């Protein structure tokens, strides 16, 4: 679904990769191959053969070169090596052209224990957020029937209420372009047990996430909003969502080995690829159930996905069947929602991913174990789908997906080189300095305790000596940050590819930026001063260190006094303030430490995000909610007492430090929503 996308990873990659992978971002092919990627992703010059002296044969174009034989030879060179190097068990690749399947082929294994090879027509993969394309197609079917209106308030179609924000309701157009303005939802997103599958309506009604942006204003990818669209399909059609998709999309497309049903039908479960962390470990993982099913519960074979690609490339037609009218499909493929500056847009459900001058739309998808991408080159009538069944070494399965699509585009759909002239060095440096700083992702938890993860994972923009900029989160295949050079006012381009980065400027100040390939679904907004890493890290870890030293010094000083036979020097109110401040420090340290430990554990193990863990979440939050203000009050009382006493300057200074640390943690608890009494996140 894609617990969020991609060739970028934040500072806290082990955490945010989990969040961003469940929701999804397409892997956009670059204009040129990234440096150092080897022959599989390097642009290939097509030789021009010559005929006998009497005449000259026409040049061989890249499109001519895209034959089943050439493609299979190229894939056979790329895929086995890629699987081995990334420690991925298996993959499926499907390429369609001119209304037909050009090639569909499996690589590696779908079941390591049985050494069962991947069968493109008989092995189901889990394409994650690519599932959303079926949800959007269903919505457009009902739109063309006059049963839905893209610009109506969605409350018209559901039996619960999504509150307006700044007076604006959410529409289906907002949802399809990921501009509903909703914060991220993580709780119960993926379950490993059938017992934890909740009905779609119950999941949606349990908690409506906060609206944090005005509708239509800010790209912020949302699995929850997509599930609302699926629920609207269900209510409007009068059929359960999975049955509607089966009847109105799978059946006319001959997709006999595809399903959204949970639990999955037994005959299809037997055909479904196992999921793995790493192929070398050989341990299959549980089937992943998606509670927001319309956002990512699809299981499908590569062959079936080929039929779906053909239908969209032919504007809704598949043989003598049609899933969308021609004009509806064209509207879906060509209606764009602007992101930042000239960057690729979000179409009605598809990401714009135009590359090498070839118009393209796409969608990517990730679950914990499966990683997929689907790209449609509309004017070339070519589609490519790839899915892998393992996370791979250090999450490197994405390199197969991204590298394969990039190599395919550069080999078969080349384009003219970029001829950006850039701007003068002085202006470029000035603009780079305006952009430099710390930013928040628009796709984040904003009103709940998971906000801490995103605050810790700030996106940083820095200026290089040569006037280019670097954004560590936006890394290349090697993991090294890209270098972006300004090619137009507040538009930069990666020096090794065609990817662009752009910024919005208001009153001479950069307010937000984004970059391809993720511009269609998220932007980065200027962080508040207290959220910048220098300030926030100092507040959080400095305060925790102060409390820890206080707690450790308490028994240490007692042991020293006992060793030397020195009596405890304080009495009366001084003694009480001293003891209670130490007890409060320990309590606050335990509560905040427990909260942070719980969040980190949840981000590394999705089973911890199950609704069955709500009791634990509530207990930890209640403890933090009670102890943070009490600890701050005791620390202030202690400081007041010590400052009025005749104790040493060191004791007075430390009392002030302790009070400041306790107040800082209380501020963080409130600002990052660690305090509270519910388990919604």
N, C-alpha and C positions, 0 to 999 in steps of 0.2 A: 504494500500500500504505500508508502515509501517513507519508512521511518527514516520520510525527508531524506534525497537524492543523489550517486553522483560523484563528481570528481572533486568535491570540496569536503573538508572535514574541519570541525572546530578544534580549539585547543583541548577541550574535553572530549576528544573523539570517541572514547569508549562510552561516553554518555550520550552525546548528541547523535552519534551515528545510530544508536538504538532508536531514538525518537524519530530521526529523519528517515530511517529506513522503512518504517511502517507506512508511512505515507509515501509518495513517490515522485521522483523527478526523472524526466527522460534524459538519456545520455545523448547530448547533441554532438554530432560530428563536427569537427573543426574544419576550417577552410583549408588548412594544410596540416599534415601530420605532425604531432608533437616531436620535438627533438629526442633522439635517443631511443625511439621505440622499435627500431629494427625494421627489416624489410616488410613485415606483415602490415605495417601501418604507414609505410612510406609511399608518397605519390609515385606512380609508375608512368613513365612516358611511353606513349603508344607508338611503336615504330610505324613508319609509312612504307609499306611494301611497294616495290616497283614491278611493273610488268615488262615484257620484252621491249626492246628499243622502240618498236613501232608505236607504242602507246603507253600511257601511265595509268595504272589502276587507281581508282578513287581511294582516298585515305581511309584507314580503319579507325572508326570512331570508338569512343569508350562504350557507347551503347551497343555497337556491333560486337565488341569484345565480350559483353555480358552474355555468355552462352552457358549452358548447363555444364559443359565439359570444362571450360576455363574456370568457372566458379567453383566447381567441385575440387579441381586441382588446387586452387588457391586456399579454399577452406581446409582441405586435407593437410596443407602445410601449416596453417595457422592454428587450428583448433586443438589437435592432440598436444602440441607443444604448450599451448596456452593453458590447457587443463592441468598438465603436469606441473608447470611452473607456479600456478596459483593454488594448487592442491584442491582442485574441484573435481567431484566425482563424475559428473556428466552434464551434457548440454544438448539442446536441439536448436537447429537453425533452419529457417524457412525463407525462401526468396520467391516472390511472385513477380510476373512481368506480363503486361499486355493481356490481363485477364486469365492467366494460367499460372500454375505452379511451375516455376523454373527448376527449383531444387528444394527438396526437404530431406534433411539428414540428421541422424543422431550421432553423438560422440560420447565416448565414455560409458558409464554405467548408471542405470536407474536404481539398481539394487546391488550394493557391493557384496553383501553376504552371498547372494545367489549368482553374482557375476552376470546379471541380466543387462544386456546392452540397451541403450536408449533407442526406442523405436519411434520415429517421428509421427507415425500414424496410430501407434498403439500405446504410447506412454504419455500420461497426463502430467503436465507441469503446473505449478502454481504461479501465474503471472502477476500476482499482487495487484498493484494499482492500475495495471493495464485493464483490469476488470472494469474500471470506471468508464471506459469507452463504450461498454455495453449498456451501462446505466444511462449515459448521455444519449446513446442511440435510441433507447426506449423512450426517454423524455421527448426527443424530437419526433418520434412516431406519434406520440399523443398530441404534440403541438400541431402537426400537420393535419390531425383529425379534428382539430378545434377544441379538444378537451383540456388543453393546458395553454397558458399564455406566459411567455418568457418574462414579461414585464409586470405581471401581477404580484401582489404581496403573497408569499407562499403560505401565509396563515389561512388563506382562502381554501387551501387544499389539504390541510392537516387538522388533527383533532387536539392539538395542544398549541401553545402560543410561543412564538419567537418574538421577544420584545423589539420594538424599533430602537434605533440608535440615532441620536441627533435628529429625530423626527422621520428618519427614513427606514422603510421596511426592507426585508430581504426578498429578492426576486430569484426566479430560476436562472435568469441571465447572470446575476451575481454569483450564484452557486456554480454554474458551469464555467465561469471564468475565474473562480477562486477569489472573488472580491466580496464575499459575504460579510467580511469584517470580524469573523469569529476567531477566538483564540484556539490554541491547540488542545486536543483531547487525547488522553493516553490511556486512562483507566479501562481495563478489560478489553483493550483493542484486539489482542491476540490471546486465545486460550488454547491450552494443550489437552483439554478434556471435553468430551461431549457434555458432561454435566454442567460445564460453565457456559454453554451456549445460551444466550438470552434471546427472547423474541425481539425483533427489530424495534417494534413500537416501545417496548419496555426499556430498551437501551437508550432510545432517543429521549424518552420522557423522564428518565432517571435524573438527568441534569442537562439543562440547556446551557452551553458554554457562553461566557460573556462576549458581547460584541465590543470590540476594542477599536474598530475603525468604522467610518461611515461607509455604507454599502457603495460599491463601485469605485472606491478611492484607492484601495491598497491591496495588491496581490498578497494573499496569505493562504497557502494551500490548506484545505480542510477536509479530512475524512468524514467528520461529523456532518458537514453540510452536504457532502455527496450522499451520505446515507439518508438524509432528509429527502433528497431528490428521489432516491429509490423507494422511500416510503410513499412519496406522492404518486409514483408509478403504481404502486401496490393499491393505494386507496382509489385512484382514478380509474384503474382498469378493473378493479374488483377481483383481482387474482393475487395470490402470494407472489412476491417479487421473483423468486426463482422459477416459478411456473410461467410467469409472464415472459421472462427471457427465453425459456425453453420453447415456448409456443411461437413467439413472434420474431425471434432472432435465430436461435439454434436450428429450429426445424426448417425454415426456408433456406438456410445456408448449408444444410446437410451436416451440421456440427453434431454428430451422433455421440461423440465422446467428450462432451463438455457439460459442466454443471455449475450452478451457484448453490446447490442444495447443501445444507449442513444439518445432520451428518450426511456425508456423501453416500450415494448409492453404493451398495456392497460390490457390485460388478465393476464399477468405475474405481472404487478404492483399490481393488486388486490390480488395476492398471496404472495407478498413480505412482510416480517416482518417489522414492524415499528422499527425505531431506537430510543434509549433513552439515556439520560445522566445517570439518575438513575431511577430505577423502582419506588421508593417511590414518585418521583415527578410526574410520570404518564404522562408527556408531550411528545408527539411524536415529533421527529425532522424531518426536511425536508429530502427528498431523496437526497443522495449524488451523484453528477455527477463528473466523473473523466475526466479532459481534456486530460490527458495522458492515454487514455482508455486502451491500451494494458498492462499497468502497474497495473490496479486495478479496472476495471469497471464491473467485472463479478457479476452476481446475479444467484444463483443456489440453488437447494434443497439439503438436505443431501443425499437423495437417488441418485441423479445424481452424486454427488461427490464420492459416493461409487463406481459407475461404472468407473469413471476416475481412482480411486485408483486401482481397479482390473486390468484395462488395463495396467497400468504401472508395477504392480507387476508381470504380466504375459508377460512382455517384449513386450508390444504393442498389445497383443491379447485380444479380448473381444468376447467370443463366437466364431462365425464364421466370425467376423469382425476383422480388424487389423488397428490400427492408426499409427503404426511404425513397421518397420521390426525388427526382433529379435536383429540383430547385431546393429541396430541404437539405440534401447532402451538401450542395454548394454553399448554402447559408452556414451550415455547421462548420465546414472547412475554411470558410473565408471571412467570417465575422470576427474581428479581432478586438481585444481589450488591451489598451496601451499599458505598458509598464513604466519604464523610465526612458526618456529620450527616444532614440531610434531602435532600441533593443527589440528582440523578438517578442511577439505578442502572445497572449493566451487566446486561442480560438474558442469556439463553443465546445469545450471538452478536450480539445487537442492542444498540445504545445506547438507553437510555431518553431521549427528548427531548421530553417532554410540554410543550406550549406553549399559552398562553391557556386553560388548563384542558382542553385536548384531549389525550387520551392518545395518545402517539406513540412509535414505536421507529424506529431509523434505523441507517445506516452511511454513512460518507464514505470517500473514497479518492483518493489522489494518487499518480501516478508523477511523473517529471520534467516531463512535458508535459501530461498529462491530469489533470483535476480534476473530481471527481464527488460527488454526494450522492443518497441514496435515503431518503425519509421515508415512513413508513406511519402514518396516523392511524386506529387500529384501530376505534374506536367510530363514526367517521364514514365508514368504508369508502372512504377516499380515500388515494391514494398519488401521490407526485411524484418524478420522477427527472430529474436534470440532469447533463450532462457537457460539458466544454469540452476543446478540443484544443491549448491553448497555455498557457504559463506566464503570458504577458501582461507588461505594463509593471510592473517591480518586483514580480513575482509576484502581480499583482492579479487573476488569474483567480478566486481564491477569493472576491472581492467579488461576482462574478456568482453563484456558487453560493450563498453565504451570503445575499446580498441578495435573490435570487430566492425562496428558500425563506421568508425572513422576510416579504417582501412578500406572498407567496401566503397565508401563515398569517394575517397581519393583515387581508388583504382578504376571504378566504373562510372563515376559521375564527377570528373574533374572540372575545374572552372578556371577562369583567368586569375592570375595572381593579384593579390591585393595591392593597390597602388595608392595607398593613403600617403599624403604628403606631410601630414603632421603640422605642428605650429612652432613658432620660434621658442628657443630654449628658455628664455626668461619668463614668458607667459606660461609655458608648460610647468615650470617649477612653481610658479605662483599658484596655479590651479591645483597642482599636486598637494601643496601645503594646505590649501583650503579643504581638500578632501581628507587629508590625514586625520586620524583619530579613531575612536572606538564607536562601534555600532551594534544595535540589537537587530536580530532577525525579526521580520514581521510575522513569521510563523513561529509563534512561541506561546507558552503558557503565561498568561498575564495576571490572572486573578486568583491563582492557587499556588500551592507550595512548590510545584515543579518549576516555578519562575526562577528558583535558585539555580537550577541547571543552566538556564539560558543566560542568567546574569554572570555566572562563572565562565560561560562560553562566548564572551564578547568577540565580535569580529573586529580586527585591527587593520587599519590601512596605514602603511608607512611609505616614506619617500626615499628613493634610492639616490645615490650620488649623481647618477646620470640624468636625473629628472623623471625617470620612470617611477611607477608605484608598484608596491607588492601587497598582496592580501593573502596571508598564510592560509586562510580557510579555503581559498580558491586555488588549489594545487593542481599541478599537472599529473600525468600518470606516474612519474617518478616519485611523487610526493613533495617535490620542490615547488615553492611558490612561483606562480607565473610572474613575468615582468610585463607591465602594461605601459604602453607609450601613447601619449595623447595625440590623436589624429584630427580632432576637431574640438572646438570649445566644449570641455567637460565630457568628451567621449574619448575613451582609451581603447587600444587594441592590444591583445596578447602578442608579444613579439614572435612567438612560435606558432601562432594559429590565427584563425579568423575570428575567434571569440572577442566580443566587445564588452566594455564596461562603461557605464554612463552614470551621471549624477544629476539630480535636480538641485537647482540653486534658487534660493529665495532671499531677496534683499542682501545679496552678496555672500550668503552663507549656504554651504552644502547641507541639505536636510536629509537626503537619503541617496542611496545608489543601489545599483544591481549590476549583474553581469550575466552573460550567456555562459552556460545553458540554462540557468535557473531563473532568469529574469521574469519569465511568464508566471511564476508561482510564488515568488517571494522577493522582497526588497530588504535593504538594510538601512535602519533609521538611526540618526544620531543619538547616541546614548546620553542620558543625564549625567551630570558631573560625578555624582556619587556611584554611578554604575561603571565608570571607567576602571580598568584593572588595577591601576595604582591605588586608587582610593578604596575600591571595594575589597580588594585582597588585603589591604592594610587593616581596614575596619574588621573584617571577618577573622582572618588568621592572627592578626596582632592582638585582637581582643581575646580570642581563645587561648593564645599563648600566655597572656597576662593572667587569665583565670587559672590556667594550668600551673604556672609558677607559684601562684598564691596557694593553690591546693597542695602542691608538693612541698612548699616551704613550711607549711603548718606542722606536719609530723616531723619533718627534718629538724626544725627549731626545738621541738619538744624533746627529741632524742639528744640533741646537743646539750640542752639544759640538764637533762637527766644525767648525762655522762659527766658533766662538770659540777653537778650538785647545785645548780643555780635555780632559784625559785622563779615561778612565773611572775613577771614584774607588774602585771596589770590587775586592777581590781575594779569593782563597781561597774559603772556604765561603760568604761573603757574596755574592760574584760568582756562584757556582753557583746559590745559592738565588734570587737576583734573576732570572737568565736562565731557569731552569727554571720559575719561577712565571709568567713571561710566556708561555713556550711552552705551559704547561698552561692558562693563561687563554685563549689562542687556540684550543687544541684543544677545550676545554669549550664555548667560544662557538660554534665551528663545529658541534659535535655537537648541542648543544641547539637552535641556530638551524636546523640541517638537519632535526631532528626536528619542530620547530614548523612549518617551511615545508612539509614533506611532509604533515603532518596538514591544514594549511589548504588545500593544493592538492587533496588527496583529497576534502575536503568541498565544494569548488567544482567538481570534475570527477569524476563517478562512475566514469569509465573508469579512473581511478587506483586504484579499489578492486577492480579485477579480480584474480582469483587469479594472473593472469600477472605481476602486479607484486609478488608475494610475495617474490621475491629482493631487490628494492629495499628493501622494508619490513624484512626480516630484517637486511640489511646496515646500514641506518641505526640500527636498534635495537641491534645488536651494538656498533657504534661508540660509541653513547651509553652502553651498559652498561659498556664498558671504560674510557671516558675520564672519566665523572663521578666514580667513586671515586678514580681515579688523580689527577685534577685536585684533588679535595678534599684528598687526602693531601699532595700537593706544596704546596698553599696553606697547610696547617697547618705543615708543615716550614718553609716560608718565614717564617711568622709567628713561630714559635719562634726561628728564627735571628735575625730582625730585632730582636725584643724583647730578645734577649741581647746585641745589638751596641751600639755607641756611635752609631748613626745617629740622625737627627733625629726629633723627636716626630711630624712629618708622615709620615715613612717608616714609623714604627711603627704609627701610626693606620691608614694605608692597608693595611699588611700584615694588620691585624685585619679591616678591611673586606673585603679580598680573600678571606680565609679564611672569613668569614661568608657571603659571596656564593657561594663554591664549595660550602659545606655546605648552603646553602639550595637550590641547584640539585640537589644530590644528594638532598635530602629530597623535592623536587618530583618528581624522576625516579622515586623509589621509590613515593611516595604516589599519583602519577598513572599509575604503571605504564609509564613511558617506557622503563625498563630491562627487558630480557627478550630472548629468543632465538627467538620465533616470530612468525608473521604472522596470529594469530587476533585478530579484533576485530569 
